[in-house]
Amino acid sequence: MLRAVADILKSIGGAVATVVTLPFRALARLFGGASDTAHGHH
């Protein structure tokens, strides 16, 4: 019983971590591309 709950919590934690880190990665990519274009074109 406890092992099943631990597995469920572990999988939920992994999914939450992925969902939380994805927007930050997208933002970092956006800001990185924005700074690159700003330096390159302007």
Protein Blocks (a to p, Z undefined) as FASTA:
>chain_A
ZZmmmmmmmmmmmmmmmmmmmmmmmmmmmmmmmmmmmmmmZZ
